[in-house]
Every structure is written in C-alpha cells, then in structure tokens.
Amino acid sequence: MPFTATFSKNLDLHAVSTNELTAIVGELNEIAHAIDTIPRPGAMWRSLTLTPLTTKVEGWTVEYKIDTDEEKLIVTSLWR
C-alpha cells in the first residue's frame, strides 16, 4: 500500500486554495506510488528518508519528508 499524503499540524494553509490543495495532494499521491516501488532497505531508500524533499505544484514549493514508521509523506513547509 502506498504512503499517505498529509500536512504538518503546524502549517497555516489559509493562503492555499482548495484547488491548489487538491493538486498538491494529487502530486504527493503520485510520488507515494513511485517511492513505493523502491526496494527497502537500500541506499536509495536511505537517501530519500534522510533529508526533506521538494516538489513544485501550482506555483507552490512543497517541502515534505518521508515518515517510514507512519508510512506518510508529511508536508512540512509551503511557499511561493
């Protein structure tokens, strides 16, 4: 089962429209399916889980981390 996308409780999402949030979650779901195909354990997997990752969606830079214990992609920061 792929990882689940979620947002950190500390994030203020008021500036992000519903359509933008939907697009961000959609992108993270695609990423979740892709990372689920990477064999664990391995150098690539360890590399992905050591530092925050970023993607761009609808003009937003989305910073997220991979939580292997909870099997979640957690958005930790958003900015334009």
N, C-alpha and C positions, 0 to 999 in steps of 0.2 A: 504494500500500500504506500503511495507516495506521501511525502511530507505535506503538512497542512500550513497554509499561509496565515499569519496572524500579525497583529500590530502590538508593539510595546504599550503598556498601560500609561507610560509617561508621555506619549505623543499627543500633541494637540492637532487634531485632524479637521478643525473647523474651516480652514482655508482650502481644503481639498473637497472638490465637488463629488457628488455621488457617482457620476460617470467616470471621473478620474480614479476614484477608489476601486470601482469595478474593473477598470483597465489594469490597475496596479495588481489587484488580486489575480486577475487572469494571467498576467505576465508571471507572477510568482508561482502560479499553478503549473504553467509550462516548465518553469525552472525546476519545480519539485519533481515533475515526471522525468526530466532529464537527469537530475542528480540521483534519482532512484535507480538508474541503470549502472551507476559506477560501483564496481565491486568494493565491498568492505571486508577487511581493512586493506588499506593500500596507501601508497604515497600521495596519490591524487586526492583521495578522500581526506587524509590528514591535512593536506594543504588547504582544502576548502573549508575545513572547520576551525582553522586557527585564526583567521582574520575576518573582519567584516567584508562583505561583498557589496557591489553596487550594480544597479541597472537603471536605465532611463526609460520613463513611461510618461507620455502626455506632458512633456516638459518638466517633469519632476525627476530629481535624482533620488533613487530609493536605496537606502543602505539597509542591509539585512544581515543576519547571522544564521547559521545553521545550528540548531539545537538537536543533537543526536539523541539525547535522553528522551526528550518530549516528541521527537520527530516532527519538528516545526521549523518553518522559515519565519523568523521574527524580524519584522521591520523595526529598526531602532532609530532611524532618522529619515526625514524627508525635507528636501529643499529645492528651490527653483533657482 
